[in-house]
């Protein structure tokens, strides 16, 4: 808005300056015209009767000078006064000279005054000075400056109003595009910018954005379809293999064979769990699950999970506790939120058991709820937080621990489904994973 106002002022100032100088030149021309006419009459007298008649005309004009505020002087070639209402020729004033300002003291005047003078050198060597008092011009300039300043002051609020209208219109167009981007970022790939058909650059930008979103939605849908198809197609044969392995495990006569079948069964369990997690992430990213949203207390979910994980924590030698504030009601998918929090607690038990303590906290904010799971182990370097959240992202020390690398990815997908976010923070020592969920969508 300030930039638009600055442009407006930058345009107004030169225009007002041009108007001022144009009117001043016009006033000056109107001021000079009578003096030029009088000079012409005086020169006619000189042409008609020589210096004597010119001297008589100058003397006659000098006697009436106070009526029309005129300064007039005729001197000979040596600068001696022949006639007029000035005592001497002004120092430094050449002849001939067109329109020059000069301070002149007329006979009988109390002080010097500013005149605009026109000088002429006659063929016989005499010099003639004719000037007009500039007091009317100064008053006209003051009036003109006041009017132009008033116009400038009036242009500022008008410019501000115009700038505000422009800024609001630009903000409206930008917010329309930004709103579409926010909804797409939240997982709703079906959103499109509304096109008004004007063909202006903003409308062209919306068309380009919609074309890009169409392409992205097509690619994401193809990827999701392929992922779901692979997961579904693999889950059935893997389940059958798992059943066959379990039966073979029961029938295996030797300890070595039972151990081998047991290892195969564990790998199949891990693979099935990975496929199930991938399917849940895919469904969450596709927005599936919003139809099951309901209001529930996030603190109650966290306390239930704390109670469920107490035996596992005790077995690992870890103390786990939940600290929850009151009034933590949110609107979301109860099952998915519980699954996401369970994944965070699982990770804390796997990688944070060395710290001996896991703390679950839930607190309310103005617009949502912060739910955090913190441990006191080694934690994750800040530079590798993004890697830990990435799908199938596993840090070096986690590769020796059973897992798929999809736990935090699922939490991120659930947070995105609820238009929330997952943040990893230093706990000094340890890691704090905070899930932020809004109270309402």
N, C-alpha and C positions, 0 to 999 in steps of 0.2 A: 504494500500500500504506500509506503514511504517512497519507494522507487517510482511508482506511478505519479505520486504527488511531485517528486523532484522533476520528472519529465514535463509535467504540466507547467511548473514554475519556470523551467528552463525555456519553454516555448512562449510563456506569457511575457517574461521580462524583455526579450528582444523586440517583441511586437509593441509593447508599451514604449520602449525606447525609440523605436522607429516612428511611432505616432507622435511622441514628444518632439523629436527633431523635425519631423515633417510639418507639424503645426507651427513650431518656432520659425522655421524657414518661411512659411506662408505669412506669419505675422510680420516677420522682418521685411519681406517683399512689400507688404502693404505699407509698412513704415517708410521704406525707401522711396516708394513711388512718388509721394508728394515732394520730397526733397529733390529728386531728379527733375521733376516738372519745374520747380523753382529755379534750379540751376540752368535749365534750358531757357527760361525767360530772361534770366540775367545775361546769359551769353548772347541772346538776341539783341539786348540793349547795347552790348559791346560791339556787336557786328554793325549795329545801326548808327551809333554815335561815338564809338571809341571808348577810351578809358574814362572820359569825363562823364558821359551818360551812364556808364556802368557804376561809377563812383556815386552818382546821384541816386541810382536805383538801390545800391547797397545801403546807403544812408537811410533811404526811405524804408527799406525792409528792416533795418536795425531798430528804427523807431517803433515798429510793430512786433518786434521779436518776442516780447513777453506774452503776446496774445496767442501765438502758436508754438511757443517754447523752442525757438530757433536760435542757433548761434551762427553769426555771419561775420566775415572779416575779409577786407581787401587790402593787400600790402603791395608796395612797389617792389622793384627788383632787388633793393637793398634791405627789404624786410620792414620798412617804415609803414605805419598804419595810414591808409588813405580814407577808409570808412569801415564802419561795423560796430558791433557791441562787445568786441574783445580788445584788450589792451595790446597784446602782443601775439605774434604767431607762436603756436605751441612748439616747444623744443622737440626736435627729433621727428617732427611730422613732415614728410616729404610731399611734394606736389609735382606731378599729379599722383593722386592716390585714391583708390576706390574703397570706400566704406571701411573705416578703421575706428575702433573705440578710442576715445581720448577724454581726459579730465580737463574741462574748460571752466574758467571763471569769467562769467559775463559781467559787463559793467552794471553796477548796482545790485548784483547778487551777493548774498551773504557768504556763500562758500562755493567751492568748485563742485561741478556736477558732471556726470558721465554723459557724453554725447557720442552719437555715431556720425562721423564726419566724412565728407566727400570733398577732395581738393582738386583744383585745376590750375594749370600754369598757362597764362595767356601768351600769345605770340610776342607781345611787347615786353615780356618778362615779369609782369605782375602775377600775383598768386591770389586765388580766390578760395576761401574756406566756407563751407556750408554744412551745418550740423543740426541734428534733431535730438532732443532730450530723450533718454532711454528709460525714464521712470515708468511710463505706461507699459513698456515691454517687460520690465522686471515684475510689475504687478500681474501682467498676463502670464508670465512664466510661473509665478507662484501659484496662481489659480489653476493653471494646467497641471503642475506637479501635484497639487492637492487632489485634483480629479483622478490623475493616473494612479496615485498612491491608493486612493479609495478603491479604484478598479482592481489593483493588485491585492489589496486586503480581501476584497470580495471574491477574487479568484481562488484564494486559499481554501475556504470552506467548500466552494464548488468543486475544486480539485479533489479535496478529501472525500466528498460525497461520491464523485465519479470513481475515485480509486477504490472506495469501499464497495461500490456496486461491482466493479471489475473483479476485485479480490473475492467477493462472495460468490460470484458466478464461477470463477476459476476453482475455488474451493469446492463448490458443489460438484463440478465435473470431476475433480480429482478424487473427492470422497466417494463418488459413485464407482470409480474404477478401483479405489482402495478397498471399498467394501466387498467387491467381488473377489479381490485378491485375498482378503482375510478369510472369507468363507471357503475359498478353494484351499487355502493353507490349513484350514480346520478339517479338511477331508471331503468337503462337498464339491466334487469335481464337475457337477452338473450346472453350477452357477455360470451365468454369462452376463456381460455388460449390455445394458439396454442401448440400442442404436436408434437415433432420432432421424436418420436419413438426410441430415443437413450436408454431409460431405465435407465438413470442416476437418481440420487436423485432429481434433479430439475424437470426432466420429470415426475417422480413419484409424486412430489408435485403438478404439474399442473393437473395430472389425478385426484388426491384427491380433488383439488380445484374445478375442473369441476364437479365431482360427487356431491360435496356439493352444488354447484350452481344449478345443476339439481334438487336436492331435495328441495332446497329453492324455486326455481321457481315454482315447482309443488305445494308446500304447499301454497305459496302466491297466485298462480292462483286459487287454490281451495277456499281459503279464500275470494278472491276478487269475484269469481263467486257466492259463497254463499251470500256474502254481497249484491252484485248487485241484485241477484234474490230476496232476502228478501226485499230489498228496493223497487224494482219494484212491487213485489207482494203486498206489504203493501200500496204503494202509491195509487194504484187504488181504493181499498175499502175505504181507509181513505178520498180520495177526494170525493167519493160518499157520505160518512157519513157527510163530511163537507157541501156538497150541501144540504143534507137532513136537517141538523141542521139549515142551513141558512134559508131554507123554513119554518121550524118549528118556527124559531125565528120570522119570519114575521107574522105567523099565531097565535102565542101565545097570548092569551087574557090577561093574568095577568102579572103584573110587576115582580112578583117573578119568574114565569116561564121564562120570557124573560131574567132575570138575570142569571138563571141557564143555559139556552141555550147559552147565551153570553159567560159564563165561558167555556162551552164545546167547543164552536167555537174557543176561544183563545188557548185552549190546543191543539186542532186539528191543528190550524195554526202553533203552535210551533213544534208539532210532524212532520208535513209535511216539515217545514223548516229544522229540524234536519235530516230527510231522504235525502232531497236535498243536504245538506252540506256533509253528508256521501258519497253520490254518487259522488259529485265533488272531494272530497278528494281521493276517490278510483280511479277515472279516472286520476287525476293528478299524483298519485303515480304509476299508470300503464303507464305513459308517453303519455296518450291520450291528444291531444291538441298541440303537437309539429308541426303537419302539418299545423296549423293555425298561425305559427309564422310569424311576420312581423316586420318591423322597425317602431318605433313610438317614440314620445317624452315623456319621463316619467314625466318631469316637467309639461307638458300640462295636462296630466292625473291628476296629483295632484292638479293643479289649478282648474280644472273642478270639482273635488270632493269637494274641499274647498267651491266652489260656491254652490254646491248642498246641502251641510250640513250646510250652513249658517243659514237657517230658524230654523232647529232643534237645533243648538247651541244657537241661540238667545232665543229660547223658554226655554232652560235649563239655561239661564243666563251665557253662556260661550262665551268668545271671541276666535274665531278661525281665524288663518291667515296662509298663505302659503308663504314661502320664497324659491324660486327656482332659481338655477343658469341656465345659458344658455348651449346649446349643451349637452343635456341629452338624446340623442337618444340611444335606446337599441333595441335588437332583441329578441322578445318574443311574447307571446299571450296577446294581448291588453285587452281582456275581463277578463282573469284570473288575470292579474296584477291589473286591476281596482277593481275586486272583493276582492282581498287580501288587497289592501289599504283601501277599504271601510270597511272591517272587523276591521282593526286597528283603524280607526276613530270611528266606532261604539263602540268599547271597550273603547276608550278614553272618549266618551260622557257618557257611562254607568257608568264607574268607576272612571273617572277623572274629572267629572263636578265640584266636590268640590273645585278644584284648581282654577277655574274661567278662565283658559287659556289653549288652545290647539294649539300647534305650529307644522306646517307641513313644513318639509325641504327636499330639494333634492340637492345633490351636486355630482360632477363628481370626479372619481378617475382615476388612470392610466389605469385600466382595466375594470371599471364598474361604477355603479351609486349607491350611498347611499341614500335611501329614509327613512326618520324617522318621526314618529308621537310621540310627547312628550306632557305630561300633567304635572300639578303641584299639584296633589292630594297626597294621602298617598303612592301610589306606591305598589310594591311587594317586599318582602324581597329577597335578592339575593339567599338565600338557597332554595327558592321555585319557582325560574324561570323555572326550568325544569318541575315542576309539572304543572305550568300554561300552558305550551306548549303541554303537553300530551293530547291525545284524551280524551274527556269528563272530562278533568281535570278542576275542579272548586274549587277555594279557598273558605274558610269559609264565608268571607264577600260577596262573589259573589253568594252564593246559594239563597239569598233572591231576586236576580235580575233575570228577565226572560232571559233565554239563554240555549244553549245546551252544552257548553264547547267544541265546535268544531271550533270556530272562529280562534284562533291562530294555530290550527292544519291544517286548510285549508291554512293559510298563509305559514306555513312551507312546506306543500306539493307543493304549487305553487313555492316557492323558490327552492325546490329540482328539480322540473320540469325544471326550468331555470338554474340549476346548480349554484344557489345562496344560501343565507342563511338568517335566521331570528335571530336577537340577541336582547335580553332584557337587558337594562342597567339602572342604577340608574340615575335619573335626578336631584336629590337633591334640592327640594323634587320632588316626582313624578316618573313616569316611562317613559323611552324612548324606543320605539320599532323601530328597524332599519332593513329595508329590503335591502339587498345588491344583486344587479343583475348585471351580466356581460354584457358588450356591445355586445359580440358575443359568440356563443357556440363553 
